[in-house]
Amino acid sequence: MAHHKAGGSTKNGRDSAGRRLGLKVCGSGYITKGAIIVRQRGTRYYPKHNVDMGKDHTIFALEDGIVVFKKSKNNRVFVSVDKVNS
């Protein structure tokens, strides 16, 4: 009769899926109204013109246009959308 010593339970084996954070549209890329520009935890990027921030710090466009990233004097990166005249 074959026997095997009982194995203890392991504390490993759990992991969560990645949250798909980061830039969704690069600088000078065209974006439509309501589209997500940046998904982030905390405020790595700040909203400026024609852009708003959701409650989970996601930055999205309020108008169609070109995405622009600018760095301020205090090293904050601001995201804005410039309207396209057509």
HTML snippet that shows the backbone in 3Dmol.js (N, CA, C, O; Angstrom):
<script src="https://3Dmol.org/build/3Dmol-min.js"></script>
<div id="view" style="width:600px;height:400px;position:relative"></div>
<script>
const pdb = `
ATOM      1  N   MET A   1       0.844  -1.166   0.000  1.00  0.00           N
ATOM      2  CA  MET A   1       0.000   0.000   0.000  1.00  0.00           C
ATOM      3  C   MET A   1       0.895   1.236   0.000  1.00  0.00           C
ATOM      4  O   MET A   1       1.689   1.457   0.915  1.00  0.00           O
ATOM      5  N   ALA A   2       0.741   2.031  -1.053  1.00  0.00           N
ATOM      6  CA  ALA A   2       1.587   3.218  -1.188  1.00  0.00           C
ATOM      7  C   ALA A   2       1.002   4.370  -0.378  1.00  0.00           C
ATOM      8  O   ALA A   2      -0.197   4.646  -0.414  1.00  0.00           O
ATOM      9  N   HIS A   3       1.892   5.029   0.351  1.00  0.00           N
ATOM     10  CA  HIS A   3       1.463   6.183   1.153  1.00  0.00           C
ATOM     11  C   HIS A   3       2.306   7.387   0.772  1.00  0.00           C
ATOM     12  O   HIS A   3       3.440   7.259   0.310  1.00  0.00           O
ATOM     13  N   HIS A   4       1.722   8.558   0.980  1.00  0.00           N
ATOM     14  CA  HIS A   4       2.455   9.801   0.714  1.00  0.00           C
ATOM     15  C   HIS A   4       2.223  10.720   1.894  1.00  0.00           C
ATOM     16  O   HIS A   4       1.089  10.892   2.341  1.00  0.00           O
ATOM     17  N   LYS A   5       3.277  11.302   2.393  1.00  0.00           N
ATOM     18  CA  LYS A   5       3.160  12.195   3.528  1.00  0.00           C
ATOM     19  C   LYS A   5       2.284  13.398   3.143  1.00  0.00           C
ATOM     20  O   LYS A   5       2.407  13.929   2.040  1.00  0.00           O
ATOM     21  N   ALA A   6       1.417  13.814   4.042  1.00  0.00           N
ATOM     22  CA  ALA A   6       0.507  14.928   3.773  1.00  0.00           C
ATOM     23  C   ALA A   6       1.293  16.214   3.567  1.00  0.00           C
ATOM     24  O   ALA A   6       2.183  16.541   4.352  1.00  0.00           O
ATOM     25  N   GLY A   7       0.952  16.951   2.491  1.00  0.00           N
ATOM     26  CA  GLY A   7       1.626  18.227   2.212  1.00  0.00           C
ATOM     27  C   GLY A   7       0.902  19.366   2.895  1.00  0.00           C
ATOM     28  O   GLY A   7      -0.324  19.363   3.006  1.00  0.00           O
ATOM     29  N   GLY A   8       1.653  20.319   3.342  1.00  0.00           N
ATOM     30  CA  GLY A   8       1.052  21.493   3.972  1.00  0.00           C
ATOM     31  C   GLY A   8       0.493  22.449   2.919  1.00  0.00           C
ATOM     32  O   GLY A   8       0.832  22.356   1.739  1.00  0.00           O
ATOM     33  N   SER A   9      -0.353  23.351   3.354  1.00  0.00           N
ATOM     34  CA  SER A   9      -0.914  24.328   2.415  1.00  0.00           C
ATOM     35  C   SER A   9       0.154  25.369   2.066  1.00  0.00           C
ATOM     36  O   SER A   9       1.042  25.658   2.867  1.00  0.00           O
ATOM     37  N   THR A  10       0.052  25.913   0.877  1.00  0.00           N
ATOM     38  CA  THR A  10       1.031  26.894   0.430  1.00  0.00           C
ATOM     39  C   THR A  10       0.459  28.302   0.558  1.00  0.00           C
ATOM     40  O   THR A  10      -0.756  28.487   0.482  1.00  0.00           O
ATOM     41  N   LYS A  11       1.311  29.275   0.750  1.00  0.00           N
ATOM     42  CA  LYS A  11       0.876  30.665   0.860  1.00  0.00           C
ATOM     43  C   LYS A  11       1.016  31.386  -0.479  1.00  0.00           C
ATOM     44  O   LYS A  11       0.710  32.575  -0.573  1.00  0.00           O
ATOM     45  N   ASN A  12       1.466  30.693  -1.497  1.00  0.00           N
ATOM     46  CA  ASN A  12       1.623  31.290  -2.820  1.00  0.00           C
ATOM     47  C   ASN A  12       0.405  30.988  -3.691  1.00  0.00           C
ATOM     48  O   ASN A  12      -0.585  30.433  -3.214  1.00  0.00           O
ATOM     49  N   GLY A  13       0.482  31.350  -4.947  1.00  0.00           N
ATOM     50  CA  GLY A  13      -0.547  30.954  -5.893  1.00  0.00           C
ATOM     51  C   GLY A  13      -1.643  31.960  -6.147  1.00  0.00           C
ATOM     52  O   GLY A  13      -2.619  31.632  -6.821  1.00  0.00           O
ATOM     53  N   ARG A  14      -1.524  33.182  -5.633  1.00  0.00           N
ATOM     54  CA  ARG A  14      -2.535  34.213  -5.887  1.00  0.00           C
ATOM     55  C   ARG A  14      -1.864  35.406  -6.543  1.00  0.00           C
ATOM     56  O   ARG A  14      -0.768  35.809  -6.153  1.00  0.00           O
ATOM     57  N   ASP A  15      -2.533  35.967  -7.543  1.00  0.00           N
ATOM     58  CA  ASP A  15      -2.030  37.178  -8.186  1.00  0.00           C
ATOM     59  C   ASP A  15      -3.200  37.837  -8.888  1.00  0.00           C
ATOM     60  O   ASP A  15      -4.121  37.159  -9.343  1.00  0.00           O
ATOM     61  N   SER A  16      -3.165  39.147  -8.976  1.00  0.00           N
ATOM     62  CA  SER A  16      -4.247  39.865  -9.656  1.00  0.00           C
ATOM     63  C   SER A  16      -3.811  40.248 -11.066  1.00  0.00           C
ATOM     64  O   SER A  16      -2.620  40.359 -11.357  1.00  0.00           O
ATOM     65  N   ALA A  17      -4.784  40.443 -11.916  1.00  0.00           N
ATOM     66  CA  ALA A  17      -4.503  40.830 -13.293  1.00  0.00           C
ATOM     67  C   ALA A  17      -3.980  42.261 -13.336  1.00  0.00           C
ATOM     68  O   ALA A  17      -4.310  43.075 -12.473  1.00  0.00           O
ATOM     69  N   GLY A  18      -3.164  42.565 -14.342  1.00  0.00           N
ATOM     70  CA  GLY A  18      -2.645  43.915 -14.511  1.00  0.00           C
ATOM     71  C   GLY A  18      -3.775  44.890 -14.796  1.00  0.00           C
ATOM     72  O   GLY A  18      -4.784  44.503 -15.385  1.00  0.00           O
ATOM     73  N   ARG A  19      -3.631  46.134 -14.396  1.00  0.00           N
ATOM     74  CA  ARG A  19      -4.703  47.117 -14.507  1.00  0.00           C
ATOM     75  C   ARG A  19      -4.662  47.916 -15.798  1.00  0.00           C
ATOM     76  O   ARG A  19      -5.506  48.792 -15.985  1.00  0.00           O
ATOM     77  N   ARG A  20      -3.729  47.659 -16.690  1.00  0.00           N
ATOM     78  CA  ARG A  20      -3.619  48.325 -17.999  1.00  0.00           C
ATOM     79  C   ARG A  20      -3.537  49.844 -17.859  1.00  0.00           C
ATOM     80  O   ARG A  20      -4.270  50.579 -18.521  1.00  0.00           O
ATOM     81  N   LEU A  21      -2.636  50.303 -16.990  1.00  0.00           N
ATOM     82  CA  LEU A  21      -2.450  51.729 -16.755  1.00  0.00           C
ATOM     83  C   LEU A  21      -1.479  52.308 -17.776  1.00  0.00           C
ATOM     84  O   LEU A  21      -0.779  51.572 -18.471  1.00  0.00           O
ATOM     85  N   GLY A  22      -1.446  53.623 -17.857  1.00  0.00           N
ATOM     86  CA  GLY A  22      -0.467  54.302 -18.702  1.00  0.00           C
ATOM     87  C   GLY A  22      -1.108  55.157 -19.773  1.00  0.00           C
ATOM     88  O   GLY A  22      -2.320  55.371 -19.784  1.00  0.00           O
ATOM     89  N   LEU A  23      -0.257  55.647 -20.686  1.00  0.00           N
ATOM     90  CA  LEU A  23      -0.711  56.497 -21.779  1.00  0.00           C
ATOM     91  C   LEU A  23      -1.463  55.673 -22.810  1.00  0.00           C
ATOM     92  O   LEU A  23      -1.000  54.610 -23.224  1.00  0.00           O
ATOM     93  N   LYS A  24      -2.617  56.163 -23.219  1.00  0.00           N
ATOM     94  CA  LYS A  24      -3.396  55.507 -24.262  1.00  0.00           C
ATOM     95  C   LYS A  24      -3.255  56.238 -25.596  1.00  0.00           C
ATOM     96  O   LYS A  24      -3.453  55.649 -26.658  1.00  0.00           O
ATOM     97  N   VAL A  25      -2.911  57.532 -25.532  1.00  0.00           N
ATOM     98  CA  VAL A  25      -2.668  58.329 -26.733  1.00  0.00           C
ATOM     99  C   VAL A  25      -1.401  59.135 -26.499  1.00  0.00           C
ATOM    100  O   VAL A  25      -1.277  59.812 -25.478  1.00  0.00           O
ATOM    101  N   CYS A  26      -0.460  59.071 -27.431  1.00  0.00           N
ATOM    102  CA  CYS A  26       0.800  59.808 -27.306  1.00  0.00           C
ATOM    103  C   CYS A  26       0.614  61.259 -27.709  1.00  0.00           C
ATOM    104  O   CYS A  26      -0.406  61.627 -28.292  1.00  0.00           O
ATOM    105  N   GLY A  27       1.609  62.081 -27.394  1.00  0.00           N
ATOM    106  CA  GLY A  27       1.584  63.488 -27.768  1.00  0.00           C
ATOM    107  C   GLY A  27       1.477  63.649 -29.272  1.00  0.00           C
ATOM    108  O   GLY A  27       2.055  62.870 -30.030  1.00  0.00           O
ATOM    109  N   SER A  28       0.735  64.663 -29.705  1.00  0.00           N
ATOM    110  CA  SER A  28       0.438  65.006 -31.104  1.00  0.00           C
ATOM    111  C   SER A  28      -0.435  63.957 -31.781  1.00  0.00           C
ATOM    112  O   SER A  28      -0.565  63.970 -33.005  1.00  0.00           O
ATOM    113  N   GLY A  29      -1.035  63.053 -31.018  1.00  0.00           N
ATOM    114  CA  GLY A  29      -1.978  62.081 -31.571  1.00  0.00           C
ATOM    115  C   GLY A  29      -3.388  62.655 -31.577  1.00  0.00           C
ATOM    116  O   GLY A  29      -3.744  63.429 -30.688  1.00  0.00           O
ATOM    117  N   TYR A  30      -4.200  62.283 -32.573  1.00  0.00           N
ATOM    118  CA  TYR A  30      -5.577  62.766 -32.672  1.00  0.00           C
ATOM    119  C   TYR A  30      -6.470  61.949 -31.733  1.00  0.00           C
ATOM    120  O   TYR A  30      -6.307  60.736 -31.595  1.00  0.00           O
ATOM    121  N   ILE A  31      -7.418  62.644 -31.091  1.00  0.00           N
ATOM    122  CA  ILE A  31      -8.312  61.980 -30.149  1.00  0.00           C
ATOM    123  C   ILE A  31      -9.729  62.521 -30.319  1.00  0.00           C
ATOM    124  O   ILE A  31      -9.921  63.677 -30.696  1.00  0.00           O
ATOM    125  N   THR A  32     -10.707  61.683 -30.039  1.00  0.00           N
ATOM    126  CA  THR A  32     -12.101  62.104 -30.130  1.00  0.00           C
ATOM    127  C   THR A  32     -12.653  62.406 -28.739  1.00  0.00           C
ATOM    128  O   THR A  32     -12.085  61.995 -27.727  1.00  0.00           O
ATOM    129  N   LYS A  33     -13.768  63.131 -28.711  1.00  0.00           N
ATOM    130  CA  LYS A  33     -14.405  63.526 -27.457  1.00  0.00           C
ATOM    131  C   LYS A  33     -14.769  62.297 -26.626  1.00  0.00           C
ATOM    132  O   LYS A  33     -15.375  61.357 -27.140  1.00  0.00           O
ATOM    133  N   GLY A  34     -14.403  62.303 -25.343  1.00  0.00           N
ATOM    134  CA  GLY A  34     -14.743  61.214 -24.432  1.00  0.00           C
ATOM    135  C   GLY A  34     -13.718  60.101 -24.368  1.00  0.00           C
ATOM    136  O   GLY A  34     -13.814  59.224 -23.508  1.00  0.00           O
ATOM    137  N   ALA A  35     -12.731  60.117 -25.267  1.00  0.00           N
ATOM    138  CA  ALA A  35     -11.719  59.054 -25.286  1.00  0.00           C
ATOM    139  C   ALA A  35     -10.714  59.239 -24.150  1.00  0.00           C
ATOM    140  O   ALA A  35     -10.416  60.362 -23.744  1.00  0.00           O
ATOM    141  N   ILE A  36     -10.202  58.122 -23.647  1.00  0.00           N
ATOM    142  CA  ILE A  36      -9.242  58.140 -22.538  1.00  0.00           C
ATOM    143  C   ILE A  36      -7.848  58.446 -23.067  1.00  0.00           C
ATOM    144  O   ILE A  36      -7.403  57.859 -24.053  1.00  0.00           O
ATOM    145  N   ILE A  37      -7.164  59.375 -22.399  1.00  0.00           N
ATOM    146  CA  ILE A  37      -5.794  59.736 -22.760  1.00  0.00           C
ATOM    147  C   ILE A  37      -4.803  59.013 -21.850  1.00  0.00           C
ATOM    148  O   ILE A  37      -3.836  58.420 -22.326  1.00  0.00           O
ATOM    149  N   VAL A  38      -5.050  59.065 -20.530  1.00  0.00           N
ATOM    150  CA  VAL A  38      -4.146  58.459 -19.550  1.00  0.00           C
ATOM    151  C   VAL A  38      -4.961  57.743 -18.488  1.00  0.00           C
ATOM    152  O   VAL A  38      -5.940  58.287 -17.977  1.00  0.00           O
ATOM    153  N   ARG A  39      -4.558  56.525 -18.155  1.00  0.00           N
ATOM    154  CA  ARG A  39      -5.098  55.836 -16.975  1.00  0.00           C
ATOM    155  C   ARG A  39      -3.964  55.763 -15.966  1.00  0.00           C
ATOM    156  O   ARG A  39      -2.871  55.295 -16.286  1.00  0.00           O
ATOM    157  N   GLN A  40      -4.224  56.225 -14.745  1.00  0.00           N
ATOM    158  CA  GLN A  40      -3.150  56.348 -13.763  1.00  0.00           C
ATOM    159  C   GLN A  40      -3.675  56.143 -12.349  1.00  0.00           C
ATOM    160  O   GLN A  40      -4.878  56.227 -12.098  1.00  0.00           O
ATOM    161  N   ARG A  41      -2.773  55.878 -11.450  1.00  0.00           N
ATOM    162  CA  ARG A  41      -3.070  55.840 -10.023  1.00  0.00           C
ATOM    163  C   ARG A  41      -2.420  57.077  -9.414  1.00  0.00           C
ATOM    164  O   ARG A  41      -1.197  57.213  -9.446  1.00  0.00           O
ATOM    165  N   GLY A  42      -3.218  57.967  -8.867  1.00  0.00           N
ATOM    166  CA  GLY A  42      -2.687  59.229  -8.380  1.00  0.00           C
ATOM    167  C   GLY A  42      -2.558  60.207  -9.540  1.00  0.00           C
ATOM    168  O   GLY A  42      -3.012  59.925 -10.649  1.00  0.00           O
ATOM    169  N   THR A  43      -1.941  61.352  -9.286  1.00  0.00           N
ATOM    170  CA  THR A  43      -1.843  62.379 -10.311  1.00  0.00           C
ATOM    171  C   THR A  43      -0.416  62.496 -10.834  1.00  0.00           C
ATOM    172  O   THR A  43       0.327  63.392 -10.433  1.00  0.00           O
ATOM    173  N   ARG A  44      -0.043  61.603 -11.715  1.00  0.00           N
ATOM    174  CA  ARG A  44       1.234  61.718 -12.423  1.00  0.00           C
ATOM    175  C   ARG A  44       1.095  62.767 -13.525  1.00  0.00           C
ATOM    176  O   ARG A  44       2.034  63.510 -13.812  1.00  0.00           O
ATOM    177  N   TYR A  45      -0.091  62.816 -14.138  1.00  0.00           N
ATOM    178  CA  TYR A  45      -0.418  63.811 -15.155  1.00  0.00           C
ATOM    179  C   TYR A  45      -1.612  64.624 -14.658  1.00  0.00           C
ATOM    180  O   TYR A  45      -2.491  64.100 -13.974  1.00  0.00           O
ATOM    181  N   TYR A  46      -1.634  65.910 -15.010  1.00  0.00           N
ATOM    182  CA  TYR A  46      -2.689  66.805 -14.575  1.00  0.00           C
ATOM    183  C   TYR A  46      -3.472  67.320 -15.780  1.00  0.00           C
ATOM    184  O   TYR A  46      -2.886  67.520 -16.844  1.00  0.00           O
ATOM    185  N   PRO A  47      -4.788  67.540 -15.641  1.00  0.00           N
ATOM    186  CA  PRO A  47      -5.584  68.044 -16.758  1.00  0.00           C
ATOM    187  C   PRO A  47      -5.428  69.549 -16.945  1.00  0.00           C
ATOM    188  O   PRO A  47      -5.220  70.286 -15.981  1.00  0.00           O
ATOM    189  N   LYS A  48      -5.532  70.004 -18.213  1.00  0.00           N
ATOM    190  CA  LYS A  48      -5.498  71.428 -18.510  1.00  0.00           C
ATOM    191  C   LYS A  48      -6.672  71.769 -19.425  1.00  0.00           C
ATOM    192  O   LYS A  48      -7.816  71.625 -18.994  1.00  0.00           O
ATOM    193  N   HIS A  49      -6.454  72.211 -20.654  1.00  0.00           N
ATOM    194  CA  HIS A  49      -7.517  72.671 -21.538  1.00  0.00           C
ATOM    195  C   HIS A  49      -8.191  71.514 -22.265  1.00  0.00           C
ATOM    196  O   HIS A  49      -7.519  70.617 -22.775  1.00  0.00           O
ATOM    197  N   ASN A  50      -9.526  71.537 -22.312  1.00  0.00           N
ATOM    198  CA  ASN A  50     -10.355  70.557 -23.021  1.00  0.00           C
ATOM    199  C   ASN A  50     -10.139  69.124 -22.538  1.00  0.00           C
ATOM    200  O   ASN A  50     -10.320  68.171 -23.295  1.00  0.00           O
ATOM    201  N   VAL A  51      -9.752  68.985 -21.278  1.00  0.00           N
ATOM    202  CA  VAL A  51      -9.475  67.679 -20.677  1.00  0.00           C
ATOM    203  C   VAL A  51     -10.061  67.686 -19.270  1.00  0.00           C
ATOM    204  O   VAL A  51     -10.105  68.732 -18.622  1.00  0.00           O
ATOM    205  N   ASP A  52     -10.509  66.529 -18.793  1.00  0.00           N
ATOM    206  CA  ASP A  52     -11.017  66.433 -17.425  1.00  0.00           C
ATOM    207  C   ASP A  52     -10.477  65.167 -16.777  1.00  0.00           C
ATOM    208  O   ASP A  52      -9.954  64.284 -17.457  1.00  0.00           O
ATOM    209  N   MET A  53     -10.608  65.084 -15.446  1.00  0.00           N
ATOM    210  CA  MET A  53     -10.098  63.944 -14.695  1.00  0.00           C
ATOM    211  C   MET A  53     -11.245  63.229 -13.995  1.00  0.00           C
ATOM    212  O   MET A  53     -12.068  63.863 -13.335  1.00  0.00           O
ATOM    213  N   GLY A  54     -11.297  61.901 -14.139  1.00  0.00           N
ATOM    214  CA  GLY A  54     -12.303  61.097 -13.469  1.00  0.00           C
ATOM    215  C   GLY A  54     -11.938  60.846 -12.022  1.00  0.00           C
ATOM    216  O   GLY A  54     -10.859  61.227 -11.568  1.00  0.00           O
ATOM    217  N   LYS A  55     -12.847  60.199 -11.296  1.00  0.00           N
ATOM    218  CA  LYS A  55     -12.605  59.981  -9.863  1.00  0.00           C
ATOM    219  C   LYS A  55     -11.475  58.991  -9.593  1.00  0.00           C
ATOM    220  O   LYS A  55     -10.915  58.974  -8.497  1.00  0.00           O
ATOM    221  N   ASP A  56     -11.135  58.160 -10.592  1.00  0.00           N
ATOM    222  CA  ASP A  56      -9.986  57.255 -10.444  1.00  0.00           C
ATOM    223  C   ASP A  56      -8.735  57.834 -11.107  1.00  0.00           C
ATOM    224  O   ASP A  56      -7.803  57.100 -11.437  1.00  0.00           O
ATOM    225  N   HIS A  57      -8.723  59.167 -11.301  1.00  0.00           N
ATOM    226  CA  HIS A  57      -7.603  59.929 -11.874  1.00  0.00           C
ATOM    227  C   HIS A  57      -7.372  59.663 -13.364  1.00  0.00           C
ATOM    228  O   HIS A  57      -6.323  60.018 -13.903  1.00  0.00           O
ATOM    229  N   THR A  58      -8.345  59.043 -14.027  1.00  0.00           N
ATOM    230  CA  THR A  58      -8.247  58.852 -15.468  1.00  0.00           C
ATOM    231  C   THR A  58      -8.474  60.184 -16.166  1.00  0.00           C
ATOM    232  O   THR A  58      -9.428  60.898 -15.856  1.00  0.00           O
ATOM    233  N   ILE A  59      -7.597  60.520 -17.109  1.00  0.00           N
ATOM    234  CA  ILE A  59      -7.724  61.769 -17.861  1.00  0.00           C
ATOM    235  C   ILE A  59      -8.346  61.463 -19.214  1.00  0.00           C
ATOM    236  O   ILE A  59      -7.890  60.564 -19.921  1.00  0.00           O
ATOM    237  N   PHE A  60      -9.395  62.213 -19.582  1.00  0.00           N
ATOM    238  CA  PHE A  60     -10.111  61.977 -20.829  1.00  0.00           C
ATOM    239  C   PHE A  60     -10.388  63.299 -21.531  1.00  0.00           C
ATOM    240  O   PHE A  60     -10.366  64.360 -20.907  1.00  0.00           O
ATOM    241  N   ALA A  61     -10.648  63.227 -22.835  1.00  0.00           N
ATOM    242  CA  ALA A  61     -10.843  64.415 -23.666  1.00  0.00           C
ATOM    243  C   ALA A  61     -12.284  64.912 -23.596  1.00  0.00           C
ATOM    244  O   ALA A  61     -13.225  64.119 -23.560  1.00  0.00           O
ATOM    245  N   LEU A  62     -12.445  66.246 -23.577  1.00  0.00           N
ATOM    246  CA  LEU A  62     -13.761  66.861 -23.627  1.00  0.00           C
ATOM    247  C   LEU A  62     -14.099  67.347 -25.035  1.00  0.00           C
ATOM    248  O   LEU A  62     -15.253  67.665 -25.324  1.00  0.00           O
ATOM    249  N   GLU A  63     -13.090  67.404 -25.916  1.00  0.00           N
ATOM    250  CA  GLU A  63     -13.270  67.850 -27.301  1.00  0.00           C
ATOM    251  C   GLU A  63     -12.426  66.979 -28.229  1.00  0.00           C
ATOM    252  O   GLU A  63     -11.484  66.322 -27.785  1.00  0.00           O
ATOM    253  N   ASP A  64     -12.765  66.975 -29.514  1.00  0.00           N
ATOM    254  CA  ASP A  64     -11.918  66.342 -30.529  1.00  0.00           C
ATOM    255  C   ASP A  64     -10.695  67.222 -30.747  1.00  0.00           C
ATOM    256  O   ASP A  64     -10.795  68.448 -30.695  1.00  0.00           O
ATOM    257  N   GLY A  65      -9.540  66.604 -30.992  1.00  0.00           N
ATOM    258  CA  GLY A  65      -8.355  67.408 -31.276  1.00  0.00           C
ATOM    259  C   GLY A  65      -7.063  66.651 -31.111  1.00  0.00           C
ATOM    260  O   GLY A  65      -7.042  65.420 -31.105  1.00  0.00           O
ATOM    261  N   ILE A  66      -5.974  67.403 -30.974  1.00  0.00           N
ATOM    262  CA  ILE A  66      -4.616  66.873 -30.862  1.00  0.00           C
ATOM    263  C   ILE A  66      -4.177  66.923 -29.403  1.00  0.00           C
ATOM    264  O   ILE A  66      -4.339  67.949 -28.742  1.00  0.00           O
ATOM    265  N   VAL A  67      -3.628  65.834 -28.903  1.00  0.00           N
ATOM    266  CA  VAL A  67      -3.159  65.746 -27.514  1.00  0.00           C
ATOM    267  C   VAL A  67      -1.812  66.444 -27.381  1.00  0.00           C
ATOM    268  O   VAL A  67      -0.910  66.251 -28.196  1.00  0.00           O
ATOM    269  N   VAL A  68      -1.693  67.270 -26.323  1.00  0.00           N
ATOM    270  CA  VAL A  68      -0.452  68.009 -26.066  1.00  0.00           C
ATOM    271  C   VAL A  68      -0.043  67.789 -24.611  1.00  0.00           C
ATOM    272  O   VAL A  68      -0.859  67.926 -23.700  1.00  0.00           O
ATOM    273  N   PHE A  69       1.225  67.448 -24.405  1.00  0.00           N
ATOM    274  CA  PHE A  69       1.799  67.309 -23.062  1.00  0.00           C
ATOM    275  C   PHE A  69       2.779  68.453 -22.841  1.00  0.00           C
ATOM    276  O   PHE A  69       3.642  68.698 -23.685  1.00  0.00           O
ATOM    277  N   LYS A  70       2.657  69.165 -21.706  1.00  0.00           N
ATOM    278  CA  LYS A  70       3.575  70.258 -21.386  1.00  0.00           C
ATOM    279  C   LYS A  70       4.012  70.142 -19.937  1.00  0.00           C
ATOM    280  O   LYS A  70       3.217  69.813 -19.057  1.00  0.00           O
ATOM    281  N   LYS A  71       5.294  70.417 -19.702  1.00  0.00           N
ATOM    282  CA  LYS A  71       5.856  70.362 -18.357  1.00  0.00           C
ATOM    283  C   LYS A  71       5.911  71.776 -17.787  1.00  0.00           C
ATOM    284  O   LYS A  71       6.348  72.701 -18.472  1.00  0.00           O
ATOM    285  N   SER A  72       5.474  71.952 -16.545  1.00  0.00           N
ATOM    286  CA  SER A  72       5.484  73.263 -15.913  1.00  0.00           C
ATOM    287  C   SER A  72       6.785  73.472 -15.134  1.00  0.00           C
ATOM    288  O   SER A  72       7.640  72.588 -15.084  1.00  0.00           O
ATOM    289  N   LYS A  73       6.918  74.648 -14.532  1.00  0.00           N
ATOM    290  CA  LYS A  73       8.127  74.984 -13.778  1.00  0.00           C
ATOM    291  C   LYS A  73       8.338  74.064 -12.580  1.00  0.00           C
ATOM    292  O   LYS A  73       9.473  73.758 -12.215  1.00  0.00           O
ATOM    293  N   ASN A  74       7.229  73.623 -11.966  1.00  0.00           N
ATOM    294  CA  ASN A  74       7.348  72.753 -10.784  1.00  0.00           C
ATOM    295  C   ASN A  74       7.334  71.270 -11.162  1.00  0.00           C
ATOM    296  O   ASN A  74       6.999  70.415 -10.342  1.00  0.00           O
ATOM    297  N   ASN A  75       7.708  70.969 -12.438  1.00  0.00           N
ATOM    298  CA  ASN A  75       7.858  69.597 -12.944  1.00  0.00           C
ATOM    299  C   ASN A  75       6.561  68.803 -12.984  1.00  0.00           C
ATOM    300  O   ASN A  75       6.592  67.573 -12.972  1.00  0.00           O
ATOM    301  N   ARG A  76       5.417  69.489 -13.031  1.00  0.00           N
ATOM    302  CA  ARG A  76       4.151  68.801 -13.252  1.00  0.00           C
ATOM    303  C   ARG A  76       3.913  68.684 -14.750  1.00  0.00           C
ATOM    304  O   ARG A  76       4.192  69.615 -15.506  1.00  0.00           O
ATOM    305  N   VAL A  77       3.401  67.549 -15.169  1.00  0.00           N
ATOM    306  CA  VAL A  77       3.095  67.352 -16.584  1.00  0.00           C
ATOM    307  C   VAL A  77       1.600  67.569 -16.786  1.00  0.00           C
ATOM    308  O   VAL A  77       0.775  66.881 -16.185  1.00  0.00           O
ATOM    309  N   PHE A  78       1.259  68.545 -17.647  1.00  0.00           N
ATOM    310  CA  PHE A  78      -0.133  68.871 -17.933  1.00  0.00           C
ATOM    311  C   PHE A  78      -0.522  68.331 -19.298  1.00  0.00           C
ATOM    312  O   PHE A  78       0.259  68.379 -20.248  1.00  0.00           O
ATOM    313  N   VAL A  79      -1.741  67.818 -19.379  1.00  0.00           N
ATOM    314  CA  VAL A  79      -2.273  67.274 -20.628  1.00  0.00           C
ATOM    315  C   VAL A  79      -3.397  68.191 -21.093  1.00  0.00           C
ATOM    316  O   VAL A  79      -4.264  68.575 -20.308  1.00  0.00           O
ATOM    317  N   SER A  80      -3.371  68.538 -22.376  1.00  0.00           N
ATOM    318  CA  SER A  80      -4.458  69.336 -22.945  1.00  0.00           C
ATOM    319  C   SER A  80      -4.772  68.827 -24.343  1.00  0.00           C
ATOM    320  O   SER A  80      -4.000  68.069 -24.931  1.00  0.00           O
ATOM    321  N   VAL A  81      -5.919  69.256 -24.867  1.00  0.00           N
ATOM    322  CA  VAL A  81      -6.325  68.889 -26.225  1.00  0.00           C
ATOM    323  C   VAL A  81      -6.536  70.170 -27.011  1.00  0.00           C
ATOM    324  O   VAL A  81      -7.374  70.995 -26.645  1.00  0.00           O
ATOM    325  N   ASP A  82      -5.777  70.342 -28.096  1.00  0.00           N
ATOM    326  CA  ASP A  82      -5.938  71.501 -28.974  1.00  0.00           C
ATOM    327  C   ASP A  82      -6.945  71.163 -30.048  1.00  0.00           C
ATOM    328  O   ASP A  82      -6.827  70.141 -30.724  1.00  0.00           O
ATOM    329  N   LYS A  83      -7.946  72.030 -30.207  1.00  0.00           N
ATOM    330  CA  LYS A  83      -8.975  71.808 -31.234  1.00  0.00           C
ATOM    331  C   LYS A  83      -8.358  71.930 -32.624  1.00  0.00           C
ATOM    332  O   LYS A  83      -7.436  72.715 -32.843  1.00  0.00           O
ATOM    333  N   VAL A  84      -8.881  71.143 -33.553  1.00  0.00           N
ATOM    334  CA  VAL A  84      -8.410  71.176 -34.936  1.00  0.00           C
ATOM    335  C   VAL A  84      -9.388  71.998 -35.756  1.00  0.00           C
ATOM    336  O   VAL A  84     -10.589  71.728 -35.748  1.00  0.00           O
ATOM    337  N   ASN A  85      -8.881  73.002 -36.465  1.00  0.00           N
ATOM    338  CA  ASN A  85      -9.727  73.817 -37.329  1.00  0.00           C
ATOM    339  C   ASN A  85      -9.820  73.172 -38.697  1.00  0.00           C
ATOM    340  O   ASN A  85      -8.827  73.084 -39.420  1.00  0.00           O
ATOM    341  N   SER A  86     -11.034  72.713 -39.057  1.00  0.00           N
ATOM    342  CA  SER A  86     -11.192  72.080 -40.368  1.00  0.00           C
ATOM    343  C   SER A  86     -12.435  72.574 -41.063  1.00  0.00           C
ATOM    344  O   SER A  86     -12.728  72.148 -42.180  1.00  0.00           O
TER     345      SER A  86
END
`;
const viewer = $3Dmol.createViewer("view");
viewer.addModel(pdb, "pdb");
viewer.setStyle({}, {cartoon: {color: "spectrum"}});
viewer.zoomTo();
viewer.render();
</script>
